[in-house]
Amino acid sequence: MDTTPTTNPLKRVALYLQDAHPIRDGMRYVQYAEQRGFEAVWQAESRLVRDAIVPMAAFAAVTERIKVGSGVINNWTRNIGLLAATFLTLDDLAPNRIICGIGAWWDPLARNVGIERRKPLLAMRETVEVLRRLLRMERVTFEGEFHRVYGVELDVVHGRREPRNVPIYIGATGDQMMELTGEIADGAVLNYCVPPEYNDRAMELLDKGAKKSGRRVEDLDRPQLVVCAVNRDRHKAIEDAKELLTQYLAQQPHIAKASGVSEDVVKRVQSILGWPATKEQIHQAMQYVPDEFVLRISATGTPEEARAKVMEYVNRGCTCPILYPMSDVELMIDTFAVT
């Protein structure tokens, strides 16, 4: 535990976990984050490595106050009735502490498991509408292109039958999905591996969508994933962040382009990394990734540097940074402790 006094101006902060740590270690980190005043923990579900729901249940079971969100699950692989029942079950475990974060998934992963992500905007709109109605404990009939349900309800016999308070957040990336999020969601999970100025356009799109439903962007919660490598050894922090960002650079080259990384660097990294990339390949490719790229799109460095970078995202519209620890997890939690 780090006992160095901090001057953290943030009122809201959250923890993000993927698959880098054993689940039981994650449970300890979440308990410590709760002690240090973190508002929420968000569990990722991206590659075919770790389901989000099981860790969410584990985190909810060993905590009392911290909110637990999916960050994010996709809207293609779970039947809508099962999806609603899953979040009802999580809410039974941790009433009023569960957040459903949902996204449109991504290729090549979706394609490689036989899913054609056609009409993603319509698919998301239908998912949010039916899910929300089911969690309100309505009896739902809905005939859409992607969801068709007939007289379906969450037929609770033993337990709470009242409507459930499970807000729905969309993890939006593209412009049209961002606008849709502003229109229909309770909040937006803003992307990571982007520079702070990325948020300027995101706020415009969210506001445009929000106005369609009689709201403004200020009416939406806007948490944001932020890669965060905190270490008293600045070089070590950069290397820790670079291990993740090298993979991201190869898989999402548009991020590199937006961050000023040359096409030659991207191609060189892509030529080294396989799918999935091995640790050996990642370490071989890391030498070609400039430090400036890492510092531009993540909160990396000493505690003071990391806090300053996170504030750049907050000053451009992020309401609650969701910090993805790449280095010393407990030091990161202490660096951003609210209590």
N, C-alpha and C positions, 0 to 999 in steps of 0.2 A: 504493500500500500504506500502510495506517495503522499507525504504529509506537507509538501511544499504549498504554501498559500497560493491561490489563484485569484485572478480577477476576471472571472467569467461573466460577461454581461448577458448571456443567454438565459432566458426563462424556460425555454423548452428545448429538450435535446433527446435523441433516441439512439438506440443501438441497433446495428444491422449484423446479422449472422448468415453465413452461407453454409459451406461445408468444410471450412478449413480446420475446424476444431471438432473433437468428439462431442456428441450431444451432451454428455454429462459435464464436460468442461463448459459448454454453452450455458447449461443450467446454472453453473456457479457464476459465470459472467453476468447473467441476467439478474441473479439475486444481488450481486454487488452493484450493478447499475441501478437497481431499485433503491438500494441503501443510499446511493449517491444522488438520488433525485431525478434520475432519468425518467422520462414520461412513458416511453414505449420501447419495445423490442420488435423488430420486423425480421421475419425469417424468410430467406430467399427460397425460390424453387425455379431453377433455371435449366442447367444441364441435367442429364439423367443420372443424378448422383443422390440427391437428398430431397425427399418429399417435404413439403412445408408443414403439413398438418400435424404429423407426429411430434416434431420438435415444438410446435406451438402449444400442443397439449402439455408437453413436459414442462415448458416454461411457465404456463399458466398454473400448473399444479404446485409449483414450488415458490410462488410469489403471491402477494396479497393486493398490490396496488397497480403495478406497472401494466400498461396496455400491451396486448399481443396482436401483432398484425401479420398478415401474409404479404410478403413483399417481393414479387407478386406471384400468385398462381395464374394459370392461363384459363381462358374461357372456352376451351375446345375439348378437353379430355374428361371432364366430369359431367355426367348427366345433371340437368338443372335441379331435379328433385334431390339427388344425392348431394349436390353442392349446398343447397339450402339446409338439408339435414345435418351436414357436416358443421356448418357454422352455428346452427341451433345447438348442436352437441357441445361445441367449444364454449358457447355462451352459457350453457348449463354448468360447465366447469369453472368459468370465470365471468360471472354476470357483469354486463356493461363494460367489459375490458377487451372485447374482441373487435378487431378491424378486419374487414375483407378487402385486401388489396388484390386487384385483378388486372391482367394485361392481355394483349392480343398474341403473345408468344412470339416466336421468331424462327426464321429459316436459317440454316438448313435443318435444324432439329425437328421442327414440325413436319416438314416434308419427308424426312428420313424415317418417321414413324407412321407415315401414310396419311397425314392430315393436310388437306388443302385449305389454306387460310383465305378463302374467298370472301368478299364483301365484309371485311373485318369491322367496319363501322356499324353495319346493320346487325351483325352477330353480337357485338358488344352491347348495342342498344337493347336488343331483345334479352340478353342475359341479365343486364342490370334491372330491367323492368320486372321480369318474372321473379328473379331472386328477391328483390325488394318486397314484392307483394307476398311471396311465401313467408318471408321473415316477419311480415306484419300479421302473420297467421290468417291470411285470407284463403278462401277456397278459390283456386285459380283455374280458369279456362283461357287458353291463349293459343291461337293458331298463327304462328309466324313461319318464316322460312327456315329458321334454325331451331326454334323451340316450339314444340306442340304438346300442350298439356291439357287434360280434360278432367275437370273437377278434382284437381290435386290440392292437397293441403298437408301441412305438417301435423299429422294426426296424433298429437301428444295425448296419451292416456294417463301416464304417471309423470307428474311434474308441472312446470309452469306453462300455462297456456296463453299468457299475455304476449303481445307483440314484442319482438326482440330488438334491442338497440344495438344493431351491428351496422355501423356506417360503411359505405362502399366507396372505395378510392380506386381510381383507374391509374395504372402505370402507363402514361401516354408518352410516345416519342414523336410520331409524325404530326404534322400541322393539323390535319383533319381530326385525328384522334384527340389531340389536345383541345380543339374547339368543342368536340363532343363531350369531353370530360367536363368542361366548364358548364355545359348545358345540363347534364344528367347526373353527375356524381356528387358525392358529399365532399370529395377532395381529390387532389391530384398527387400522385407519387412522382415527383420530378426526377429525371434521370441523373445518373452519375457519369463520371468520365467526360464532363463537359466543363468549359470555362464559365466563370460566374456570369459573363455577359449573355450566355445562352438563355438565361432566365428572362431577359428583356422581351424577347419574342414570345416566350412561353406565356408571360403575363398578358400580353396583347391577345393571344389566341384564347386563353382561358376566359378573359373578360368578354371577348366577342361571343363565345359560347354561352357564358353566364347570362348575358343580356337576353338571349332567346328564352330563358325561363324566368325572366324578371329579376335577375340577380346581378351582382357585380363580382369581379374577381376577389374582392375583399371578403365576400361571403363564403368562399371556399377555403378549406384548409389546404396548405401547399407544402407538405414535408418533402424533403429532398435527400436522396442518397448522396453521400459524399465519401469517397475513398479517403481514409485518414490514417496516415502512418506517423505516429508520434514516437520519437526517441530522442534522448539527450544527445546522442551521436547523430548529427544531421545526415552524414553520409549513409549510415545504416538505415535511417528512415527512408531516404530516397531509394536505396536498393530494395528495401522491403516493398515499397509501393510499385517499383518498376517491375517486379515479378508478376504482379497482376496486370499492370497496364500494358506490358508487352503482349500478353495474350489478347487483350482487348483491342490493341492497335491492329493486330493481324485479322481479327474476326470482324471488326467494325471500322474499316478504313476511312469511312466518312468522318469519324471523330478525329482521326489523325489530320485529315485535310483541313478541318475546321480549326485545328490547333496549330497549324503551320508546319507540320512535319512533312518532309519531302516525300514524293511518291517513290523515290529510290529506296528510302529507308523502309517504307511500308512493304515494298516488294521483297526486300532482302529478309525482313522478318518473316514474311509469309512463306518464303522459300525454305525457311528452317523449321517452322512449326508444323507439326502434323495435327491430325484431329482424332482424338483429343491430343493435345500437346503433352509431351513428357517434361519432367523437371529438367532433364539434361538439355532438351531443345530450348526450353525457356531461358535457361542460363546462358546458352550459347547466343541466343538472339538479343538478350538484354544489353549487350555491349554496344549495339547499334542504336539504342533508344536514347535520345538526348535527355539530360536532366531537366532541361527547360520544359519539355513536354510533360513530365511528371508533375512539376511544380505548378504548371498552368492549369491542370485539370484535377488536382487533388489537394487535400489539406495535409501537406507533408513537411516534416522537419521537427524542430524543437517544439515544446508545448506552446511557446509564445507565437511561433510562426504558424502552427496549425490553427490556433484560435483566431488569429488575424485573417487567415484564408477563409475559414468557415464564416466569419462575419461578412465577407464579401458576398457570399451566397445569400445570407440573410438580408443584407442591404438591398439585394435585387429581387426580393419577393419570396424567398424560402421562409416558411413559418416555423419549421422545426427540422433542423438538420438530423439526418439518420446516418450515423457515423459507422463506416465499414472499417473495422480495425485491421491494419496490415502489419503492425509491428507489435509493440508491447500493449496488450489489451487493457490491463489494469491501469497502466499509466495514462492511456487514452481516456478511460473512464474518469480517472482523477482530474485530468486536464480540463474536462468539460463538466465536472460535477456541479450540480445546482445546489446541493445541500452538503 
